[in-house]
Amino acid sequence: MEIELSKIKVTGRFRTKFLDIDKLAASIEEFGLIEPIIIDENNVLIAGERRYKAHQMLKRTTIDVKYMKDLDETRKKEIEFEENIQRHAFTWQEEVTAKAQLHKLKQKIHGSAIQGHDSKGWGVTDTAMALGESIGTVSTDIQIARGMKVFPELMKEKSKTSAFKKLKQLQEAILQEELSKRLKQKGVTEHPNVINGNCIEEMKKMSAESVDLIVTDPPYGIDVDTAQTFGKSSPQNTRFEDGEFETFDLLDKAVKEMYRVLKPDRHMYMFFAIDKMTPLMKLLLKHGFEVHHIPLIWDKGSGGYPSQSTTFTHSYEPFLHISKGRRKLNGTPRDLFSIKRVPPDRKIHPTEKPCELLRDLIEFSSFPGETVLDPFSGSGATLVAAKECNRQAIGIELDTGYYTGICKRLEGGDTEAPGDEEDLP
């Protein structure tokens, strides 16, 4: 039955905060009061204070009620408490599904709004206004609801936020897979760009946040034409005269530029000598990179130097997984890569890495069509691997001889270089 709103008496209540009364009022305005409030024989409110306040907001003079008589105070409080306790909120899955169904129903009644056209159809903006929520929230919820039909695994996520992130990842993976198919049909995207010059100066010419992945093996003396791998001995087992201070000063400048040219939420892989790990990590952290503190290991399968029974042979090489922001790996790779080294008679650089290893890193941390940079190209193996993975590639090499070798290699010409072919650790 219906009574005058002014006759209802509201005494001490459990609930003290009344959120979203305006939304409830809008719903009552459009659909009416679905569930009447509960009062006793003296018109004292037992349950339904939010509905009562929504009527006040709408300046209604009457309200539908349900009488419950002959109740003592304990029973009244019990009913009030029970009604609020048992009114479970939607799960996020139910919430987004309900919004999507409401949106679809409204479009069925009013027709769909056409973006860019002045039409009277129903759009996301209208649904948002009807629900009293932001357009962005409603749009996201509708996308999630539609996504759950295609990707049921989204329903297992703990929240709408994590479900939406997962949806975007799945969508990106599908798009990248399709792009990869098209690239394979048409061939490689573009020929890798190889630059003969100082990497610090050349990276300064590059636009900020212009590459998607860096894979590199920095030399010990960055400005030395015959430089070997950072922190390692030359084939003659001698060290460059560059002191550690000078070396890290140069590497400091290079890492600064690497951070600048790398896009946010991207990865970098850097090979290094194990005895230089601590200062190298400090340098990387200094420039804003996040460094995974446990290095990855390349198991070469055989030793680099004969031990002559005095020491262990060098059969592995560490490298760091470095991040600028957050980006998930494409898969769940192990931290040990057992891949045979490049045979000495096929190397064009003493510290050349096998393309198989570099392809793995590129595929774990980038997508087809993205750009891979190697500021210390050496043999050009990173560029070859990027090309094989349908990635754009940029390589910088200071030594003119190795630069020429890279160009020949990419063109499919003679890639062997003269010099000492002894393997390095």
C-alpha positions as CSV (number, residue, x, y, z in Angstrom):
1,M,0.0,0.0,0.0
2,E,1.0,3.7,-0.3
3,I,1.2,6.2,2.5
4,E,2.3,9.8,2.8
5,L,6.0,10.2,3.1
6,S,5.6,12.8,6.0
7,K,3.9,10.2,8.2
8,I,7.0,7.9,8.3
9,K,9.1,8.0,11.4
10,V,12.8,7.4,11.2
11,T,14.6,6.5,14.5
12,G,18.1,5.2,15.4
13,R,19.5,3.2,12.5
14,F,22.5,1.0,11.8
15,R,23.4,2.6,8.5
16,T,25.0,6.1,8.8
17,K,26.3,6.6,5.3
18,F,24.1,6.8,2.3
19,L,26.1,6.5,-1.0
20,D,24.8,7.1,-4.5
21,I,21.3,8.2,-3.4
22,D,21.1,10.3,-6.6
23,K,21.6,7.1,-8.7
24,L,18.9,5.3,-6.8
25,A,16.6,8.3,-7.2
26,A,17.3,8.3,-11.0
27,S,16.4,4.6,-11.1
28,I,13.1,5.1,-9.2
29,E,12.3,8.1,-11.4
30,E,12.6,5.8,-14.5
31,F,11.4,2.5,-13.3
32,G,9.4,3.2,-10.1
33,L,10.0,1.7,-6.7
34,I,10.6,-2.0,-7.3
35,E,10.8,-3.0,-3.6
36,P,8.6,-1.2,-1.0
37,I,10.0,-0.1,2.3
38,I,9.0,-1.8,5.5
39,I,7.3,0.0,8.4
40,D,5.5,-1.1,11.6
41,E,2.0,-0.4,12.7
42,N,3.1,3.0,14.1
43,N,4.7,4.0,10.7
44,V,8.2,3.6,12.1
45,L,10.7,2.7,9.4
46,I,12.2,-0.8,9.8
47,A,14.0,-1.2,6.5
48,G,14.5,0.8,3.3
49,E,16.0,4.1,4.4
50,R,17.9,4.6,1.1
51,R,14.6,4.3,-0.8
52,Y,13.0,6.6,1.6
53,K,15.7,9.3,1.1
54,A,15.6,8.9,-2.6
55,H,11.9,9.7,-2.5
56,Q,12.7,12.8,-0.5
57,M,15.3,13.8,-3.1
58,L,12.6,13.4,-5.8
59,K,10.2,15.5,-3.7
60,R,7.7,12.6,-3.7
61,T,4.8,12.9,-1.3
62,T,3.9,9.2,-1.0
63,I,5.8,5.9,-1.0
64,D,4.9,2.2,-1.3
65,V,5.2,0.4,2.0
66,K,4.8,-3.1,3.5
67,Y,3.5,-3.4,7.1
68,M,5.0,-5.8,9.6
69,K,3.1,-5.7,12.9
70,D,3.5,-6.9,16.4
71,L,7.3,-6.8,16.3
72,D,9.4,-6.0,19.4
73,E,12.5,-3.7,19.1
74,T,14.9,-6.7,18.9
75,R,13.0,-8.2,16.0
76,K,12.9,-4.9,14.2
77,K,16.6,-4.4,14.4
78,E,17.1,-8.0,13.3
79,I,15.1,-7.3,10.1
80,E,17.0,-4.1,9.4
81,F,20.3,-5.8,9.9
82,E,19.3,-8.9,7.9
83,E,18.1,-6.9,4.9
84,N,21.4,-5.0,4.7
85,I,23.6,-8.1,5.3
86,Q,21.8,-10.3,2.7
87,R,21.8,-7.6,0.0
88,H,25.0,-8.8,-1.8
89,A,26.6,-6.6,-4.3
90,F,27.2,-7.7,-7.8
91,T,30.4,-9.5,-8.5
92,W,32.4,-7.5,-11.0
93,Q,31.6,-10.2,-13.7
94,E,27.9,-9.8,-13.0
95,E,28.2,-6.0,-13.0
96,V,29.9,-5.7,-16.4
97,T,27.5,-8.3,-17.9
98,A,24.5,-6.4,-16.6
99,K,25.7,-3.1,-18.0
100,A,26.4,-4.6,-21.4
101,Q,22.9,-6.2,-21.4
102,L,21.3,-2.9,-20.4
103,H,23.2,-1.1,-23.2
104,K,22.2,-3.7,-25.7
105,L,18.5,-3.6,-24.6
106,K,18.5,0.2,-24.9
107,Q,19.9,0.1,-28.4
108,K,17.3,-2.5,-29.3
109,I,14.6,0.0,-28.1
110,H,16.1,3.2,-29.4
111,G,18.4,2.1,-32.2
112,S,22.2,2.4,-32.1
113,A,23.9,5.7,-32.3
114,I,26.3,6.0,-35.2
115,Q,29.7,7.6,-34.3
116,G,30.3,10.8,-36.3
117,H,26.6,11.2,-37.3
118,D,23.9,13.3,-35.7
119,S,21.4,10.5,-34.9
120,K,18.9,9.8,-32.2
121,G,20.1,6.3,-31.5
122,W,21.4,5.1,-28.1
123,G,25.1,5.2,-27.4
124,V,27.6,4.6,-24.6
125,T,27.1,8.2,-23.4
126,D,23.4,7.5,-22.9
127,T,24.1,4.4,-20.9
128,A,26.6,6.2,-18.8
129,M,24.1,9.0,-18.1
130,A,21.4,6.5,-17.2
131,L,23.7,4.7,-14.8
132,G,25.1,7.9,-13.4
133,E,28.7,6.8,-14.2
134,S,31.5,8.2,-16.3
135,I,31.6,7.3,-20.0
136,G,35.0,5.8,-19.6
137,T,33.9,3.4,-16.9
138,V,30.8,2.2,-18.8
139,S,32.8,1.9,-22.0
140,T,35.4,-0.2,-20.3
141,D,32.9,-2.4,-18.6
142,I,31.1,-3.1,-21.9
143,Q,34.4,-4.0,-23.5
144,I,35.2,-6.4,-20.7
145,A,31.7,-8.1,-20.9
146,R,32.1,-8.6,-24.7
147,G,35.7,-9.8,-24.2
148,M,34.5,-12.5,-21.7
149,K,32.5,-14.1,-24.4
150,V,35.6,-14.4,-26.6
151,F,38.1,-15.1,-23.8
152,P,36.3,-16.9,-20.9
153,E,39.6,-16.9,-19.0
154,L,39.0,-13.3,-18.2
155,M,36.3,-14.3,-15.7
156,K,39.0,-15.8,-13.5
157,E,40.7,-12.4,-13.0
158,K,40.3,-10.9,-9.5
159,S,39.1,-7.5,-10.6
160,K,37.7,-5.4,-13.5
161,T,41.1,-3.7,-13.7
162,S,43.1,-6.8,-14.1
163,A,40.5,-8.3,-16.5
164,F,40.8,-5.2,-18.7
165,K,44.6,-5.3,-18.8
166,K,44.4,-9.0,-19.6
167,L,41.9,-8.3,-22.4
168,K,44.2,-5.7,-24.0
169,Q,47.1,-8.1,-23.8
170,L,45.1,-10.8,-25.5
171,Q,43.9,-8.4,-28.2
172,E,47.5,-7.2,-28.8
173,A,48.7,-10.8,-29.1
174,I,46.0,-11.5,-31.8
175,L,46.9,-8.4,-33.7
176,Q,50.6,-9.1,-33.6
177,E,50.0,-12.7,-34.7
178,E,48.0,-11.4,-37.7
179,L,50.7,-8.8,-38.4
180,S,53.3,-11.6,-38.3
181,K,51.4,-13.6,-40.8
182,R,51.1,-10.7,-43.2
183,L,54.8,-9.8,-42.8
184,K,55.8,-13.4,-43.6
185,Q,53.6,-13.3,-46.7
186,K,55.2,-10.1,-48.0
187,G,58.7,-10.7,-46.7
188,V,60.8,-8.8,-44.2
189,T,59.5,-5.3,-43.3
190,E,62.6,-3.3,-44.1
191,H,66.3,-3.8,-44.6
192,P,68.2,-3.3,-41.2
193,N,69.7,0.2,-40.9
194,V,73.5,-0.2,-40.3
195,I,75.4,2.9,-39.2
196,N,79.2,3.3,-39.1
197,G,80.0,5.6,-36.2
198,N,80.3,6.2,-32.5
199,C,77.2,4.9,-30.8
200,I,76.9,7.7,-28.3
201,E,76.9,10.4,-31.1
202,E,74.7,8.3,-33.3
203,M,72.1,7.6,-30.6
204,K,72.0,11.3,-29.8
205,K,70.7,11.8,-33.4
206,M,67.8,9.3,-32.8
207,S,64.4,10.4,-31.5
208,A,63.6,9.8,-27.9
209,E,61.5,6.7,-27.2
210,S,61.9,5.4,-30.7
211,V,63.0,1.8,-30.2
212,D,61.2,-1.2,-28.7
213,L,64.1,-3.4,-27.6
214,I,67.8,-3.2,-27.1
215,V,70.0,-6.3,-27.4
216,T,73.7,-5.5,-27.1
217,D,77.2,-6.6,-26.0
218,P,79.1,-3.4,-25.0
219,P,82.9,-3.4,-25.6
220,Y,85.4,-2.8,-22.8
221,G,86.7,0.4,-24.4
222,I,83.9,2.1,-26.2
223,D,86.0,4.5,-28.2
224,V,88.7,1.9,-29.1
225,D,88.4,0.7,-32.7
226,T,89.7,-2.8,-31.8
227,A,87.6,-3.1,-28.6
228,Q,86.6,-6.5,-27.3
229,T,83.6,-7.4,-25.3
230,F,83.0,-5.3,-22.2
231,G,85.3,-6.4,-19.3
232,K,86.7,-9.4,-21.2
233,S,90.2,-10.2,-22.3
234,S,91.4,-9.9,-25.9
235,P,92.4,-13.1,-27.8
236,Q,96.0,-12.4,-26.6
237,N,94.7,-12.4,-23.0
238,T,95.6,-8.7,-22.6
239,R,93.6,-5.8,-21.3
240,F,93.1,-2.5,-22.9
241,E,94.8,0.4,-21.3
242,D,91.5,2.1,-20.6
243,G,91.2,2.2,-16.8
244,E,87.9,1.1,-15.2
245,F,87.0,4.8,-14.5
246,E,87.4,5.8,-18.2
247,T,85.6,2.7,-19.4
248,F,82.6,3.3,-17.1
249,D,82.6,7.0,-17.9
250,L,82.1,6.1,-21.6
251,L,79.6,3.4,-20.8
252,D,77.8,5.8,-18.6
253,K,77.1,8.1,-21.6
254,A,76.0,5.2,-23.7
255,V,73.5,3.9,-21.2
256,K,72.1,7.4,-20.7
257,E,71.3,7.5,-24.5
258,M,70.0,3.9,-24.4
259,Y,67.5,4.9,-21.8
260,R,66.5,8.0,-23.8
261,V,65.8,6.2,-27.1
262,L,64.0,3.1,-25.5
263,K,60.3,3.4,-25.3
264,P,58.5,3.1,-22.0
265,D,57.5,-0.4,-20.9
266,R,60.2,-2.1,-22.9
267,H,63.2,-4.4,-22.3
268,M,67.0,-4.5,-22.9
269,Y,69.4,-7.4,-22.8
270,M,73.1,-6.7,-22.1
271,F,76.0,-9.2,-22.0
272,F,78.7,-8.5,-19.5
273,A,81.7,-10.0,-17.6
274,I,80.6,-11.5,-14.3
275,D,83.3,-9.5,-12.3
276,K,81.8,-6.3,-13.6
277,M,78.2,-7.1,-12.6
278,T,78.0,-4.8,-9.5
279,P,79.3,-1.6,-11.0
280,L,77.3,-2.2,-14.2
281,M,74.1,-2.7,-12.3
282,K,74.7,0.5,-10.3
283,L,75.2,2.4,-13.6
284,L,72.0,1.0,-15.1
285,L,70.0,1.9,-12.0
286,K,71.5,5.4,-12.0
287,H,69.9,6.1,-15.4
288,G,66.5,4.8,-14.4
289,F,66.5,1.2,-15.6
290,E,65.2,-1.6,-13.5
291,V,67.6,-4.6,-13.5
292,H,66.6,-8.1,-12.7
293,H,69.2,-8.9,-10.1
294,I,69.7,-12.6,-11.1
295,P,71.6,-12.7,-14.4
296,L,70.5,-14.9,-17.3
297,I,73.0,-17.5,-18.4
298,W,74.1,-18.6,-21.9
299,D,75.4,-22.1,-21.7
300,K,77.8,-22.4,-24.7
301,G,78.1,-26.2,-24.4
302,S,82.0,-26.2,-24.5
303,G,84.9,-24.4,-22.9
304,G,86.6,-21.4,-24.5
305,Y,90.1,-22.0,-23.2
306,P,91.9,-25.3,-22.4
307,S,92.3,-25.5,-18.7
308,Q,95.6,-27.4,-18.7
309,S,94.4,-28.8,-15.4
310,T,94.9,-25.6,-13.6
311,T,91.4,-24.0,-13.8
312,F,88.0,-24.6,-15.2
313,T,87.2,-23.8,-18.8
314,H,85.0,-20.9,-19.6
315,S,81.7,-22.4,-20.9
316,Y,79.0,-19.9,-20.0
317,E,78.4,-16.1,-20.4
318,P,76.0,-14.0,-18.3
319,F,73.7,-11.3,-19.5
320,L,71.2,-9.0,-17.8
321,H,67.4,-8.6,-18.3
322,I,66.8,-4.9,-18.0
323,S,63.5,-3.0,-18.0
324,K,62.3,0.5,-18.6
325,G,58.8,0.2,-17.0
326,R,56.7,-2.9,-17.2
327,R,56.2,-5.2,-20.1
328,K,55.3,-8.9,-19.9
329,L,57.5,-11.5,-21.6
330,N,56.0,-13.4,-24.5
331,G,56.0,-16.7,-22.8
332,T,57.6,-18.1,-19.7
333,P,61.3,-18.7,-20.6
334,R,63.9,-20.3,-18.4
335,D,66.9,-18.3,-17.3
336,L,69.3,-20.8,-18.8
337,F,69.9,-20.8,-22.6
338,S,71.8,-23.9,-23.8
339,I,72.8,-23.0,-27.3
340,K,76.1,-23.9,-29.0
341,R,78.5,-21.1,-29.7
342,V,79.3,-19.9,-33.3
343,P,82.1,-22.1,-34.7
344,P,85.4,-20.2,-35.0
345,D,85.7,-20.6,-38.7
346,R,82.3,-18.9,-39.2
347,K,82.8,-15.9,-37.0
348,I,83.2,-12.4,-38.2
349,H,83.8,-11.0,-34.7
350,P,85.6,-12.6,-31.8
351,T,82.7,-12.3,-29.4
352,E,79.9,-13.1,-31.8
353,K,76.6,-14.5,-30.3
354,P,74.6,-17.2,-32.1
355,C,71.5,-15.9,-33.9
356,E,69.5,-18.6,-32.3
357,L,70.1,-17.1,-28.8
358,L,69.4,-13.6,-30.1
359,R,66.2,-14.7,-31.8
360,D,64.9,-16.1,-28.5
361,L,65.5,-12.8,-26.7
362,I,63.9,-10.8,-29.5
363,E,60.8,-13.0,-29.6
364,F,60.5,-13.0,-25.9
365,S,60.5,-9.2,-25.6
366,S,59.1,-7.7,-28.8
367,F,56.5,-8.2,-31.5
368,P,56.8,-8.3,-35.3
369,G,57.2,-4.9,-36.8
370,E,58.8,-3.4,-33.7
371,T,62.3,-1.9,-33.7
372,V,65.4,-3.6,-32.2
373,L,68.6,-1.6,-31.6
374,D,72.1,-2.9,-31.1
375,P,74.4,0.1,-30.4
376,F,77.5,-2.2,-30.5
377,S,76.7,-4.4,-33.5
378,G,80.1,-6.2,-33.9
379,S,79.2,-9.1,-36.1
380,G,75.7,-7.9,-36.9
381,A,74.2,-11.1,-35.5
382,T,71.5,-9.1,-33.6
383,L,70.4,-7.4,-36.9
384,V,70.3,-10.7,-38.7
385,A,68.2,-12.2,-35.9
386,A,65.8,-9.2,-35.9
387,K,65.4,-9.5,-39.7
388,E,64.6,-13.3,-39.3
389,C,62.0,-12.4,-36.7
390,N,60.3,-9.7,-38.9
391,R,61.5,-6.9,-36.7
392,Q,62.9,-3.5,-37.8
393,A,66.5,-3.2,-36.9
394,I,69.1,-0.5,-36.3
395,G,72.8,-1.3,-35.7
396,I,75.7,1.0,-34.9
397,E,79.3,-0.2,-35.3
398,L,82.4,2.0,-34.8
399,D,84.9,-0.3,-36.5
400,T,84.9,0.1,-40.3
401,G,86.0,-3.4,-41.0
402,Y,83.2,-5.0,-38.9
403,Y,80.7,-2.5,-40.4
404,T,81.6,-3.7,-43.8
405,G,81.3,-7.3,-42.7
406,I,77.8,-6.6,-41.3
407,C,76.7,-5.0,-44.6
408,K,78.0,-8.0,-46.6
409,R,76.3,-10.4,-44.1
410,L,73.0,-8.7,-44.5
411,E,73.3,-8.8,-48.3
412,G,74.2,-12.5,-48.2
413,G,77.8,-12.0,-49.2
414,D,81.1,-13.2,-47.8
415,T,80.9,-12.8,-44.0
416,E,84.3,-14.2,-43.0
417,A,86.7,-11.7,-41.5
418,P,90.5,-12.0,-41.3
419,G,92.2,-12.2,-37.9
420,D,92.7,-14.4,-34.9
421,E,89.8,-17.0,-34.7
422,E,90.4,-18.2,-31.2
423,D,87.2,-18.3,-29.2
424,L,86.6,-16.1,-26.2
425,P,84.9,-17.0,-22.9
